[in-house]
Amino acid sequence: MAGILVIAERKDLAWELLNIGRQLASQVATTLTAAVTGQEDNAQNHIARGADEVLLMSTLPEGQAFDAWIPVIAAEAKKADPDMILLAATARGKDFAARLAAHLGTGLCSNCIALSRGEDGTVVMERLAYGGAAVQQVSCVTRPVMATIPTRTFAPAPADHSRSGEIRKLSLPSPSPVRIVARKVKERSSQDITEAKVVVCVGRGMEKEEDIHIARQLADLVRGEIGCTRPISEELHWLPDDLCIGLSGVQVKPDLYIGLGVSGQIQHVTGIRGARVICAVNKDENAPIFQAADLGIVGDLYDVTPKLIEELQKATRR
């Protein structure tokens, strides 16, 4: 192995990639390099979390897009000749990865949920296929192997501040032909539910829009956030799209997921695979959600939810 390179636009993304990168690098005693944005005084944090070398990408001049770094990173990759390059599967990361792969003339496996080393030493990558109904295993025959990894697939790498490594500041790239003319923050209806410890999800079993207050009351009691399935956001427009959980929505990894009237189609279940405990309330005992649930209540959500709320209220008064 000639090394593993991780590329990240934010430190939290870098730390997740460093986790799996360190695991793979340690198996064959190779080096791990992190190309990250930020200042030099923060570089030691990446070394503490597994990087042997940090390549700092300085703040670009106003109006310059992040893709200006692609030729610079491509040149570094050609010189260092890493065996593997990992990036976060954000919108920016996926675009960057595809264009970098074209520069390097190599393949790219997108949205990997697991990486391991095969018996022959090759890296085996896994990603969901057929709407989440199957897991596809991919091995790249070109070099370097490139993969994008969805955020929160791996926990942030633990810090070991006794580690040492090299820090190198990359030269600013030439101006990109792509320029940023304006930035507009996307308005959200609530906090990012991908960060919520508890998620209460509303499904098609909810009969009226005004009844969503029941789910909100439950979410407030358990200090959670509201989410929904695709029909609620896309077809009925009762809740915004940024609260839709599933293959084409957001992926959540709460400590507790509570589904109210959620049928549990595979596209939705794909979005809650990372939940530590899944609790479902559905009046159909054959609903697919019960196959994924750790705890299931067969009953009408209009009967069950008020009772859950009542018991939680009693508990908070004790």
C-alpha positions in Angstrom: 0.0 0.0 0.0 1.3 3.5 -0.9 -1.1 5.1 1.6 -4.7 6.3 2.0 -5.8 9.9 1.4 -9.0 11.3 2.9 -10.4 14.6 1.6 -12.9 16.7 3.6 -14.3 20.2 3.6 -15.2 20.1 7.3 -13.4 18.7 10.4 -16.4 16.6 11.4 -16.4 14.9 8.0 -12.6 14.4 8.2 -12.9 12.7 11.6 -15.4 10.2 10.4 -13.3 9.4 7.3 -10.2 9.2 9.5 -11.9 6.5 11.6 -12.3 4.0 8.7 -9.1 5.2 7.0 -7.1 4.4 10.1 -8.7 1.0 10.4 -7.8 0.2 6.8 -4.3 1.7 7.0 -3.4 -0.2 10.2 -4.3 -3.5 8.6 -1.4 -3.2 6.1 0.8 -0.8 8.0 0.5 2.1 5.6 0.2 5.9 6.0 -2.9 7.9 6.3 -3.0 11.5 4.9 -5.8 14.0 5.4 -6.4 16.9 3.0 -8.6 19.3 4.9 -9.7 22.9 5.0 -8.9 24.9 8.0 -6.1 26.7 9.8 -2.7 25.3 10.9 -3.5 25.4 14.6 -6.3 22.9 14.0 -4.2 20.5 12.0 -3.0 18.7 15.1 -6.5 17.6 15.9 -6.5 15.6 12.7 -3.2 14.0 13.6 -4.6 13.1 17.0 -7.5 11.3 15.2 -5.3 9.1 13.0 -3.7 11.2 10.3 0.1 10.7 9.7 0.2 13.8 7.5 -2.2 16.8 7.1 -2.4 18.8 3.9 -4.0 22.1 4.7 -6.3 23.7 2.1 -6.5 27.4 3.0 -9.6 29.5 2.7 -10.2 30.4 -1.0 -10.6 34.0 -2.1 -14.2 35.4 -2.2 -16.2 34.0 -5.1 -14.0 30.9 -5.7 -15.7 27.5 -5.6 -14.3 24.6 -3.7 -13.6 22.7 -7.0 -10.7 25.0 -7.6 -8.7 22.5 -5.4 -9.3 19.6 -7.8 -6.2 20.2 -9.9 -4.1 20.7 -6.8 -5.3 17.5 -5.1 -5.0 15.6 -8.4 -1.3 16.6 -8.6 -0.7 15.6 -5.0 -2.3 12.2 -5.6 -0.3 11.6 -8.7 2.9 12.4 -6.8 2.1 10.4 -3.6 0.4 7.6 -5.6 -2.1 6.5 -2.8 -3.9 3.2 -3.1 -7.2 4.7 -1.8 -8.9 8.0 -1.6 -12.0 8.6 0.6 -14.4 11.5 0.5 -17.7 12.3 2.3 -20.8 11.7 0.2 -22.1 15.3 0.6 -23.4 17.2 -2.4 -20.0 19.0 -2.7 -18.0 15.9 -1.9 -19.7 13.7 -4.5 -19.2 16.3 -7.2 -15.5 16.8 -6.1 -14.9 13.0 -6.1 -16.4 12.4 -9.6 -14.2 15.1 -11.1 -11.1 14.0 -9.2 -11.6 10.5 -10.4 -11.8 11.8 -14.0 -8.5 13.6 -13.5 -6.9 10.5 -12.2 -8.4 8.1 -14.7 -9.8 5.8 -12.0 -13.1 4.4 -10.9 -15.3 5.6 -8.1 -17.7 3.8 -5.8 -20.4 6.1 -4.4 -22.3 6.0 -1.1 -20.3 3.2 0.5 -21.7 2.0 3.8 -18.9 -0.5 4.6 -15.3 -1.1 3.6 -13.2 -4.1 4.3 -10.1 -5.9 3.0 -10.7 -9.1 1.0 -8.6 -12.2 1.2 -6.5 -11.1 -1.8 -5.8 -7.8 -0.2 -8.2 -5.8 -2.3 -10.7 -3.4 -0.7 -14.3 -4.6 -0.8 -16.8 -1.8 -0.7 -20.5 -2.2 0.0 -23.4 0.0 -0.9 -27.2 -0.3 -1.0 -28.9 -1.3 -4.2 -32.4 -1.8 -5.5 -33.8 0.9 -3.2 -32.1 -0.5 -0.2 -33.4 -4.1 -0.7 -30.0 -5.5 -1.3 -26.3 -4.8 -0.6 -23.9 -4.6 -3.5 -20.2 -5.5 -3.1 -17.8 -3.6 -5.3 -14.1 -4.1 -5.9 -12.3 -1.5 -8.0 -9.8 -2.8 -10.6 -8.2 0.6 -11.2 -5.9 2.5 -8.9 -6.3 4.5 -6.7 -9.5 3.0 -5.4 -12.0 5.9 -4.7 -15.1 5.9 -2.6 -17.6 8.4 -1.1 -19.1 7.6 2.3 -22.4 9.0 3.6 -22.1 11.2 6.6 -22.4 9.5 10.0 -21.7 6.0 8.5 -18.7 5.9 10.9 -18.3 7.6 14.3 -15.7 10.3 14.6 -12.2 8.8 15.2 -11.2 8.9 18.8 -8.5 11.4 19.7 -5.0 10.4 20.9 -3.1 13.6 21.5 0.2 11.7 22.0 0.4 11.1 18.2 2.7 13.1 16.0 2.7 13.8 12.3 3.6 16.2 9.5 1.6 19.3 8.5 2.0 20.8 5.1 0.2 23.8 3.7 -0.9 23.5 0.1 -0.4 26.4 -2.3 -3.5 28.3 -3.3 -4.9 26.9 -6.6 -5.4 28.9 -9.8 -8.8 30.6 -10.1 -11.6 28.2 -11.1 -13.8 29.1 -14.1 -16.7 28.5 -11.7 -17.5 31.4 -9.5 -19.9 31.8 -6.6 -22.1 34.8 -7.3 -24.4 34.5 -4.2 -25.0 32.4 -1.2 -28.4 31.8 0.3 -29.0 29.7 3.5 -31.7 27.2 3.1 -34.4 27.7 5.6 -35.3 24.8 7.8 -38.4 24.2 9.7 -36.5 22.8 12.7 -33.1 21.6 13.8 -31.3 19.1 11.6 -33.1 15.8 12.4 -29.9 13.9 11.4 -28.4 15.1 14.6 -31.5 14.3 16.8 -31.1 11.8 19.6 -34.9 10.9 19.4 -37.0 11.1 16.2 -40.8 10.7 16.1 -41.8 9.9 12.6 -45.3 10.6 11.1 -46.6 8.1 8.6 -49.6 7.8 6.3 -51.6 6.4 9.2 -52.0 10.0 10.4 -55.4 10.9 9.0 -55.4 14.7 9.1 -52.7 17.4 9.0 -53.9 19.0 12.2 -53.4 15.7 14.0 -49.6 16.1 13.7 -49.8 18.0 17.0 -50.1 14.6 18.7 -46.7 13.6 17.3 -45.2 17.0 18.2 -46.5 16.6 21.8 -44.9 13.2 22.1 -41.6 14.5 20.5 -41.5 17.3 23.0 -41.9 15.0 26.0 -39.0 12.8 24.8 -36.9 15.8 23.7 -37.0 14.7 20.1 -37.6 16.0 16.7 -40.4 15.3 14.1 -39.8 13.4 10.9 -42.0 12.0 8.3 -42.3 9.5 5.4 -42.4 10.5 1.7 -46.2 10.6 1.3 -46.5 13.1 4.1 -44.0 15.6 2.7 -44.2 15.0 -1.1 -47.8 14.1 -1.7 -49.7 15.8 1.1 -47.2 18.6 1.9 -48.1 18.4 5.6 -44.4 18.7 6.5 -41.4 20.0 4.6 -39.1 17.9 2.5 -36.1 18.3 4.8 -38.0 16.2 7.4 -38.6 13.3 5.0 -36.7 10.2 6.1 -35.7 7.5 3.6 -33.6 6.5 0.6 -34.5 9.7 -1.3 -34.6 11.8 1.9 -32.4 12.1 5.0 -30.7 9.2 6.8 -31.1 9.4 10.6 -29.2 7.6 13.4 -31.1 8.5 16.6 -30.9 6.6 19.9 -34.6 6.1 19.6 -36.9 6.2 16.6 -40.7 6.1 17.1 -42.8 5.5 14.0 -46.5 6.5 14.2 -48.6 5.0 11.5 -45.5 4.2 9.4 -46.0 1.2 7.1 -42.2 0.5 6.8 -41.5 0.3 3.1 -37.9 -0.5 2.3 -37.2 3.0 1.0 -38.1 4.4 4.4 -36.4 1.7 6.5 -33.2 2.4 4.6 -33.2 5.8 6.2 -33.5 4.5 9.8 -31.1 1.5 9.6 -28.7 3.3 11.9 -31.2 3.9 14.7 -30.2 2.1 18.0 -33.8 1.3 19.0 -36.8 1.3 16.6 -40.3 1.5 18.1 -43.3 1.2 15.8 -47.1 1.8 16.3 -49.3 0.5 13.6 -52.8 -1.0 13.6 -51.8 -3.5 10.9 -49.9 -6.4 12.6 -48.5 -7.4 9.2 -47.0 -3.9 8.5 -43.3 -4.3 7.2 -42.1 -1.8 9.9 -42.5 -4.5 12.6 -39.8 -6.6 10.8 -37.3 -3.8 11.4 -38.7 -2.8 14.9 -37.1 -3.6 18.2 -40.4 -2.7 19.9 -43.8 -2.9 18.3 -47.3 -1.9 19.4 -50.2 -3.2 17.3 -52.9 -0.6 17.7 -54.4 2.6 16.3 -52.0 5.5 16.8 -55.0 7.6 17.9 -55.4 5.2 20.8 -51.8 4.4 21.6 -50.1 7.8 21.3 -52.3 9.6 23.9 -51.6 6.8 26.3 -47.9 7.1 25.7 -48.1 10.8 26.3 -50.1 10.3 29.5 -47.6 7.9 30.9 -44.7 10.1 30.0 -46.4 13.1 31.6 -46.8 11.1 34.8 -43.2 10.1 34.7 -42.0 13.7 34.4 -44.1 14.7 37.4 -42.6 12.1 39.7 
